[in-house]
Amino acid sequence: MLEHILRRMGFGASPADLAFWAGTSVDSVIDQLLNYESKSTDHDSKIGQAAYVGITTSGGNPFSANTSINDARQRWLFRMIHSQRPLEEKMALFWHNHFATAYSKIAGAVGQERATRMMDNDPSSLAGSAPGQIQLLRQHATGNFRDMLLAMARDPAMIYWLDSQLNTRTRPQENFGREIMELFSLGIGNYTEADVYAAARVFTGFNWQVVGDRANTQTSYYTFAYRPNDHDINAKEFTFPIYPDGGRTIPARAAAAGEQDAVDLVNALARHPATATRLATRLYKFFVNETSDPDPALISAMAQTYLANNFSIKATLRTLFQSSQFRNPANFFQRYSWPVEFAVRAIKETGWTGFSVNTALTPLTNMGQQLYEPPDVNGWATGPEWISTSSMLTRMNFASTLAANQRFNLARDAQPYRATPERVLEYMLARFPSMGFSSTATSAMTDYLRSTTWTGTDAQLQTRIPGLTRLIVGAGEYQFN
């Protein structure tokens, strides 16, 4: 159960993680992981220290995760592996797919440095700078969904990604107005094309601006800018209620007060029952089971919790994590691991001494997931879509690379079980939990260990244990979360 909780609410567990949580009740583990706000956020201060997974800089440049996108990718993987707030990073990944925004389009307009800041800037890195999109998602990860929607409407990366900077009263641009309903809240079937046009008019004037010396890409950055002269001041009518009294029309307002139009619409979208059900369903599939239909009773309970608690994501998650469905062994390993989840979990369970997260970047792309680069506004195609012949080959090759890198540590850890191949295999299957192997597969693994006369020497462990790690971590049975 502990390993299941740490996989779902985080990215798996290292042997040290398991030792830390040993003896703690299930309810306490869940409570501490969910209420992480008091936990340390000093992840970045540990980058480069010997006890932690490594990073790799390029061209002799200093590590700069706020201005170099590959360094940002390494920093995020580092945080997934080492954060004391794993649910924060897990939810940031979930929301990254929900509010899918791609770095490459933004970089084409503003350059690498400013585009990286827009994607995941830590505001402490530059006085006065705004948090990047992923940092915003961390801040709102388990907070108020209405506030998150409004933050995304004002997020510079989202503004350029969905062309909001082109949205003016004379030429309404519909991209963001459509996606905030179709992808971010209500879902298809709960709005009309007339609503899309009205929503576009609501967000007219939402734009971005560069702050600082425009010629200095290292120190200038983009922030939200509301431009009253571009805002449509006329009334906007919708087919669904905007106000608690059932009113469906946002009234005409002076341009200076036009941002209130967006607040009114976002409030309406957040309180709509379709949004509650859609969020509950997506969270269920992410945290419980995506291989069978969601449990309607739990979906209803989560949706009601969301609506009754002022759109609180944390309250909704608490209902989910306290449910029997989340803890039911029948739902263990019933999610296809996203490439990032697979790689981070493999690193945590295998070890990282002398290993750089930079080594994972190209394999992750070949597995189908490059951080900060979802393929389109719909995000990544998840579930069985993650698995193909080529992506599985890449996963197996990554397992091989990681196991070879950690061969001495893996062999050392297996020494207490060296007496027989059967004991070694039992230990390894426990270290790398999976949905379970058939007796034929475990027999083949035992035969692999016995392929030469078993002596259990250090030399034999250093050969066979990495090979067995590769077989387990690269197996189909390990690709489920």
N, C-alpha and C positions, 0 to 999 in steps of 0.2 A: 504493500500500500504506500509506504513512504516513497519508494522509487517512482511509483505512478504519480504521486502528487508533485514530486520535484520535476518530473518530465513535463507534466501538463502546465503547472504554474511557473515553470522555468524552462531550463534547457537540459535537464538531466542532472546527475549527481556524480561528483568525483568521490573517491573513497573518503576524502576528508569531509566532504559534505555529509555523507552518510554517518560518519562518526559524530559529527556535530549534532545531528538531529536524533541520533539513537536514544531511545527511551522517552522521547517527547510524544505526547498523545497526538493522534491524528487531528483533532480539533485545534490543538495548540499550534501545530505546524501550519495548518491552513490559515489560522488567525494571524500568525506572525508574518506569513508570506503576503497575505492580503493587506494588512495594515503596516506597510513597509516605510511609512513616511519618516519614522525616527531613525531608520537605518542610514549608515554612512553613504555619502555620494562622492567620496574621494577616489573614485575608480581611476581617474586619469593620472593621479599622482603616483600610481603604481606602475604605469607604463614604463617599460625599460628596466624594471627591477628583476633580479635573477629568479625570484620565486614565482614569477608570473609568466604567462605565455608571452612570447616575443613579438615584436613588430619589426618591419623592415623599411628603411627609408631608401629613397632612390636618388642617384646622382649626387650623393654627398649632401643633399639638402636636409635641414632639420625636420623632424616629424611635425607636421602642421595639419592636424585633423580638421581645423576650421576653414582651411583654404585649399586643401588638396583632397580630391574626392576619394582616391585610393587610400590615403591616410585616414579619412573619415570612415571608410569601410572597415579598416583594421581596428580603429577605435571602437566601432560598434560591436564587432566580434569580440574584442577584448572585454567589453562591458558585459556581453551575454555570458561569457565564461566566468567572470569574476565578480560581477555586481552582487552586493548584499541585498539588492532589491530586484531579484530575477523577474518577478511579475511585471515590474515597470518596463523592463526591456521586452518581455513577451508581449505585453499589450501594445508597446510602441510598434512592434513588428506586425501585430494584428491590424492596427490602425493604418500603418504604412500601406497595407494591401487595400484597406477600406477606402482610404483617401489617396489612392494611387497617383503619384506624381513622379515624373522622370527627370533626372538631372540633365540629361543630354540636351533636351529642348531648351532648357534655361541657360545652360552653358553656351549654346550657340548664340544667345542674345547678349549675355553679359560677361562671358568669360568664365574660366574655371574657378578662380578665387571667389568671386562674388556668388557664383552659382552654388559652390560648396557651402558658403555661409548661409545661403537661402535654404539649403536642404537640411543642414544639421549644425548650425553655429551654436556654440556655447557662448552666451552673451558675456560671460566673464572674460572671454578672450580678447575683447576689444571694447573699451569704454563706450557706453551708449548704444552698442549694437543690439539688434533684435535677435531673439532666439530663432534658430532655423526650424523648418517644419517638423522634423523628427523630434527636436527638443520640445516643441510645442505639444506634440503628441505624448511625450513623456509627462509633461506637466499636467495634461488633462487625462492621462491614461485611465485612471479609475475615478475621475471626477464627474462633472456634470456634462451630459452629452449636449445639451443646448449650448453651453459655453464653448464646447469644442467645435460645434458647427459654426458658431459665429467667429471663432478664432480662425477656422479654415477659410471662411469668406474673406477675412482680412489678411490672410497669409500671403506674402509676396510671391512665394514659389507657386502656390495654387493660383494666384491671380494671373501669372504669366502662362502657366500650364494650360489653363482653360480660357485664356484670351480675355480675361475680364478687363484688362487695360484698354481694350477696344470697345468696351460697352458704354455707349453714350446715349443720351436722350434722343438724339437724331438718328442713331443707328444701333438699336439694342442688339447685343451679342448674346445668344442664347445658351452657350456652352455651360457656364456655371449654373445658370438657372435650371437647366435640365438635370445636370448631374447631382445637384444638391437634393433633388427629389428622387430621381431614378436610382442613384447609387448610394447616396449618403444617408437617406432617411426613408421615405415612403416605400420605394420600390415600384417596379412597373405595374401598371393597372390601377394605381391609386391617384393618378393625376391625368390631366388632358393636355393637348397641345396649347390650348388657351392658357392653361396654368404656366406652361413653360414661358410663353411670351410675357405674361404678367410678372413672373419671377425675374426674367431678364431685366425688366423695367425697374423692379425693386432694387437691383444691384447696380444700376447705372451710377457712374461716378466712383465706383470702387476701383482704385488704381494703386500704383506703386510709385516710389520716388527713391532716388539715390541720395544718401547722406554722406557728407565728407567730400574729399577731393576726388572727383570723378576719374581723374587720370591715375590715381593710386588705387589699384585693384586690391591691394593687401589691406588697406585701412578704410575704404569706403564700403558701404553696404546698402541694401535696399530695405525700406520699411513701407508699411501701408500708408496710402494717402487717399483721403476722400476729397473729391473734386466737385463741389456743389454745382458749378456751372454745367457739369455733364449729367446731372441727375434729373430724371423725369419726375416732375412735381405733381403730376396728375394722379387720380385715384387708380388703384389696381384691384381688379375683381378676380376672385378665385372660385373654383367649384367645390372647395372644401372649407370648413370653418377656419378662420384666422383668429378669432377672438373667442374667449370662453362663453360668451353669450350667443354664439352661433353666427356672428357677423362674418361675412365673407369678403368684405371690401376694405382694403387699406385706404384710408382717406387721403385726399390731396394734402400736401404739406409744402411749406416753404423749403427751398433747396437746402438752406442751412440746417434744417432738421431732418434731411432726407435719410440719414443713416437709421433713423427709427423705423423706416419701412423694413429694413433688413432684420432688425430686432424683432419686429412683429411677425414676420414670416418665419424666422427661425424658431421663435416660440411656438408657432402653430405646428411646424414640422416636428418639433421635439415632442409635443404633447399628443400627436396623432396616434391612435391605436395601431395603425399599420407600421409606424416606425418602431413602436415598442415590440411588436411581434417579430419584425424583421431583425432587429438587433438581438433579441433573445435567441432566434434561430441561428444566426451567424455565430454567436458566442457558444451555443450548444455544440454546433458542429466543430468549432475550434477546440473546445475543452473537453467534450464528452465523447462524441461518436459521429463520424461522417459516413460510415459505411451502411447505415440503415436510417430509416425515417426518424426524425426527432420525436421524443416523447411529448405528446400534446399537453399533458398535464403539467409537465415541468416548463414548457414554453409559456403556457398561460400564467403559471406562478411567477416566472421571471418577468413577463410583460407587466403584470399587475404590480410587482415590486418596483419596477422602473417608474411606472406612472404614479404610484403612491409616494415615491420618495424623491420627487422633484427631479426626475431624469438622472438619478444617481447610478453611474456605472458600477461603483463599488457595491452598492446595495443589491444590484442585479446579479453581480458575480457572487456575492455572499449566498444568495438563494441557490445559485447553481452549485457552488462548492460544498454547501451543506446538504445537498440532495443525495438521496440513495443512488441515483443514476450516476453521479460523478464517482461515487465510491464502489460501484458495482464492478466486480472483476470481469463481468461479461463485456464491459466497455473498455477494458484495458487494451491497448494496442489496436484501437479501432479508428485511428487517424493515420493517414499517410504523412510521414515526416516531410516537411518542407526542406529543401536542400540546406538552408541555413540551420534549421533545427537538427538535421542529421549531422552536419559537420561540427557544430558546437557540442552536441551531445557526445559525439565520438571523441572529440578532444578532451572533454571533461572526464570521460570514463577511461580513456587510454592513458592520458597524461600529456604534459606539454613542455617538459624540461628541454630547452634547446630548440623548441619548435616555434615557428613564426606564423601568425595568422595570415600573413601575406601569402603563405603557401596555399591557403584555401581559396584565394580570390578567383583565380582562373578556373579551378575545378567547380566552384559554385556557379560561375557563369555557364560552364558546360553542363552542369546539372539542371540548369534552367532558371536560376535565380541570382541576379546581380543586385545587391542592395542599392537603393536609390534609383533603380532603373526598371520599374515594372513595365511590361510591354505596352500597355495602353491604359485608358481610364478605368477599365474593368479590373485592373490588377492581374495577378497571376492566375492561371487556371490551376486550381488545387485538386486535391484528392488523387485519384488514379492518373490524372493528367501529368503528375510529376514523374511518373515512371515510364520509361521507354528503354529500348535496348541500349541506346547511346548514353542516356543518363545513368542507367544502372552500371554500365561499364565505368563511367566516371566515378561513381560512388565506390565501386570496388577498388579502383586505382587509388582513390584518396585513402581508403582504408589501408591499402598496402603501404602507401607513402608514410602515413602516420605511424603505423605499426613498426615499420623499419626504423623510423626516427626514434621511437621509444623502446627499442628492443631490449636495451639493458635494464631499464626500469621495469618493464613488463616481466622480464625473466626474474629479476630480484623479488618482485612481489609474489611470484608463483612459487618461490622456493619452499615455503612451508607445506606445499601440496605435492612435492616432487616424488613422493614414494611410488605412485602408480599413475599411469595415464588417466585412469578413471577419476582419480581425485583431482588431477589437474583440470580435466574437462569440466567437472562439477564446479570447481572454483571459477573457471573462465565463463561458464554460462551464467553464473550468478553475478559476475562482475559486469557482464554485458547483457542485461536483460532484453529479452525479445518476446515475440508472441509465442515462441516455443518451436522447437525443432522436432521433426519426426524421428522415430527410432532409427530409421535408415540413415538420416543425416548425422545423428550423434554417433552411430556406429562408424560412419565414414570418418568423422573427426577423430575418434579413438584410433582407427586404423592409421590416420595421418600421424598421430603421435607415435604409434608403434612401427612406423615405416622402417625404422632401424631399431635394433634392440634397445629397449628402454632402460636407461641407467639413471636418468634424472640429474645428470651432471649440469654444472653451470653452462658449459658449452652447448649441451643439448637443449637446455631451456632457452638459451639465447637464439637458437635456430628455430625451435618448434613453437614457442609461445608467440612470437610475432606472426608466424605463419597461421597459427590458430586464430589469433586476433583478426587477421585479414579475412579469414574464412567466415568468422561470425559477423563482423561489422559490415562486410560486403555482401552478406546473404540477404535474400529477400525478406526473411523473417525479422530482420533488424530494422527494416525501413518503415516501421510503424511506430507511432508515438503513443 
